[in-house]
Amino acid sequence: MKSFKQLLLAGAAVAALAVAVQAAPAIGRPAPDFTLADIDGQSHTLSAYKGRYVVLEWVNPECPIVVKHYDRSGNIPATQKAAIADGAVWLAINSGHAGAQGDFDPAEVAAWSAKNDAGFTAYLRDQTGRVGRLYDARHTPTLFIINPEGTLVYAGGIDDISSGNPADIARANNYVKAAFADIKAGRPVAKPVTKAYGCNVKYAN
């Protein structure tokens, strides 16, 4: 029979493995593939967009920080439109469980998108949280940029001032815009990993 110490060590090893499995994908490594349906029922598979830059944005329409960047400033919609104008695909993903804060049905998403003049390519619902956990997305907003080869080149926040005040946006460094500026200039992303801030993603458990 195993000793108590051996059981503890075995338990720690299992816990460490679980953490490793759920760890965020690494910069410079392939972005995990997934398929989700948008609010119109159309299926989107990440690997189908190979050959283009893709931005993944974790979103919760009722999170105060998301409200700051959408309703109160238009900052993220403007960032979306700039990226799409450069040929990128922008997928907004809500990993909140059914009934969670911001778990809008398709009609509510459409109304919210129109109200805020959102510029994303598609809005995807991930109510099981499978894709959110695959990317270890913890806050709304959290953003990832994937290059045409399917490699992750940016992961983190929208900017460097973690406040709820829209007035701070003008003096903040927009990390996504900065990443695309580096990309367009043919240089590596200067800050490939940053700290995301906002509400916790509303996973089922």
C-alpha positions in Angstrom: 0.0 0.0 0.0 1.2 3.5 -0.8 2.2 5.8 2.0 0.4 9.0 2.7 3.4 10.9 1.4 3.3 9.0 -1.9 -0.4 9.6 -2.3 0.2 13.3 -1.7 3.0 13.4 -4.3 0.8 11.5 -6.8 -2.1 14.0 -6.2 0.3 16.9 -6.7 1.5 15.4 -10.0 -2.1 15.0 -11.2 -2.9 18.6 -10.2 0.2 19.8 -12.0 -0.8 17.9 -15.1 -4.3 19.4 -15.0 -2.8 22.9 -14.8 -0.5 22.1 -17.7 -3.4 20.8 -19.8 -5.4 24.0 -19.2 -2.5 26.4 -19.6 -2.7 29.1 -22.2 -1.3 28.3 -25.6 2.2 29.7 -26.0 3.3 32.5 -28.3 5.1 31.0 -31.3 3.1 27.8 -31.1 0.1 26.7 -33.1 -3.2 28.1 -31.9 -5.6 25.4 -30.8 -8.2 24.7 -33.4 -11.9 24.8 -32.7 -15.4 25.0 -34.2 -18.2 27.2 -32.9 -21.5 28.5 -34.3 -22.3 32.1 -34.7 -25.6 33.8 -33.8 -26.9 33.0 -37.2 -26.1 29.3 -36.9 -23.2 29.4 -39.2 -20.2 27.2 -38.2 -16.7 28.8 -37.9 -13.6 26.6 -37.7 -10.4 28.4 -36.9 -8.2 26.4 -39.2 -10.5 27.4 -42.1 -9.1 30.9 -41.8 -5.5 29.8 -42.3 -3.8 32.2 -44.6 -5.3 35.3 -42.8 -4.7 37.0 -39.5 -7.4 36.1 -37.0 -8.2 38.0 -33.8 -10.1 36.1 -31.0 -11.8 38.4 -28.5 -13.4 37.1 -25.4 -16.5 39.2 -24.7 -19.3 39.7 -22.2 -21.7 42.5 -23.2 -22.6 43.3 -19.6 -19.1 43.4 -18.1 -18.4 47.0 -17.1 -15.0 46.9 -18.7 -16.5 45.6 -22.0 -19.1 48.4 -21.7 -16.2 50.9 -21.3 -14.6 49.7 -24.6 -17.9 49.4 -26.5 -20.9 51.4 -25.3 -18.9 54.3 -23.7 -16.1 54.8 -26.1 -16.3 52.7 -29.3 -12.7 51.7 -28.7 -13.0 48.0 -29.5 -15.3 48.4 -32.4 -12.8 50.9 -33.9 -10.0 48.4 -33.3 -12.0 45.6 -34.9 -12.7 47.7 -38.0 -9.0 48.7 -38.4 -7.9 45.1 -38.2 -10.6 43.9 -40.6 -9.6 46.7 -43.0 -6.1 45.2 -43.0 -7.6 41.8 -44.0 -8.0 40.2 -40.6 -10.8 38.0 -39.4 -12.2 39.0 -35.9 -14.1 36.5 -33.9 -15.9 37.6 -30.7 -16.4 34.7 -28.3 -18.7 34.6 -25.3 -17.8 31.6 -23.0 -20.4 32.4 -20.4 -22.7 29.6 -19.3 -26.4 29.6 -20.0 -28.1 32.2 -17.9 -24.8 34.0 -16.9 -24.3 37.7 -17.0 -24.0 38.7 -20.7 -25.4 35.4 -22.0 -27.4 37.2 -24.7 -29.5 35.2 -27.1 -29.0 35.8 -30.9 -31.6 38.6 -31.1 -30.0 40.4 -28.1 -26.5 40.0 -29.5 -27.7 41.5 -32.9 -29.3 44.5 -31.1 -26.2 45.0 -28.9 -23.9 44.8 -31.9 -26.0 47.3 -33.9 -26.2 49.7 -31.0 -22.4 49.7 -30.6 -21.6 49.6 -34.3 -19.5 46.5 -33.6 -17.1 45.5 -36.4 -16.4 41.9 -35.6 -16.6 39.2 -38.4 -18.8 36.9 -36.2 -20.0 36.6 -32.6 -19.7 33.0 -31.3 -21.3 31.4 -28.3 -19.3 28.9 -26.2 -21.7 28.1 -23.4 -19.9 24.9 -22.5 -16.7 27.0 -22.0 -14.7 24.4 -23.9 -13.0 26.9 -26.2 -12.5 29.5 -23.5 -10.7 26.9 -21.4 -8.7 25.7 -24.4 -7.3 29.2 -24.6 -7.3 29.7 -20.8 -9.3 32.9 -21.3 -9.9 34.4 -17.9 -11.2 37.9 -18.4 -13.4 39.9 -20.7 -11.9 41.3 -22.8 -9.0 39.0 -23.5 -7.5 39.0 -27.0 -5.4 36.7 -29.1 -3.9 37.3 -32.6 -3.1 34.3 -34.8 -0.9 34.7 -37.9 -1.7 33.3 -41.4 0.4 30.2 -40.6 -1.9 29.5 -37.6 0.7 30.5 -35.0 -0.2 32.6 -31.9 1.6 36.0 -32.0 -0.2 38.0 -29.3 -2.2 37.2 -26.1 -3.5 39.6 -23.5 -5.4 42.7 -22.9 -6.7 45.5 -25.1 -4.5 48.2 -23.5 -2.2 49.0 -20.6 -4.6 51.1 -18.3 -6.7 48.7 -16.3 -9.5 51.1 -15.3 -13.2 51.4 -15.9 -12.9 55.1 -17.0 -13.3 55.6 -20.8 -11.3 58.9 -20.5 -8.2 56.7 -19.9 -8.4 55.2 -23.4 -7.0 58.2 -25.1 -3.7 57.9 -23.2 -3.6 54.1 -23.1 -1.4 52.0 -25.4 -3.7 49.8 -27.5 -1.8 46.6 -27.6 -3.8 45.1 -30.5 -3.3 48.2 -32.7 0.4 48.2 -31.8 0.7 44.5 -32.6 -0.8 45.1 -36.1 1.5 48.1 -36.6 4.5 45.7 -35.9 3.0 43.1 -38.3 2.5 45.6 -41.1 6.1 46.9 -40.6 7.4 43.3 -41.0 8.8 43.1 -37.5 8.0 40.8 -34.5 5.2 41.9 -32.1 7.1 44.0 -29.5 4.8 42.9 -26.6 3.5 39.5 -27.5 2.1 38.8 -24.0 0.4 41.3 -21.8 -2.0 41.3 -18.8 -5.7 41.2 -19.6 -8.1 43.0 -17.2 -11.8 42.9 -16.8 -14.6 40.6 -15.5 -14.0 37.0 -14.9 -15.2 34.8 -17.8 -18.5 33.3 -16.5 -17.7 29.6 -16.9 -20.3 27.0 -15.8 -18.0 25.8 -12.9 
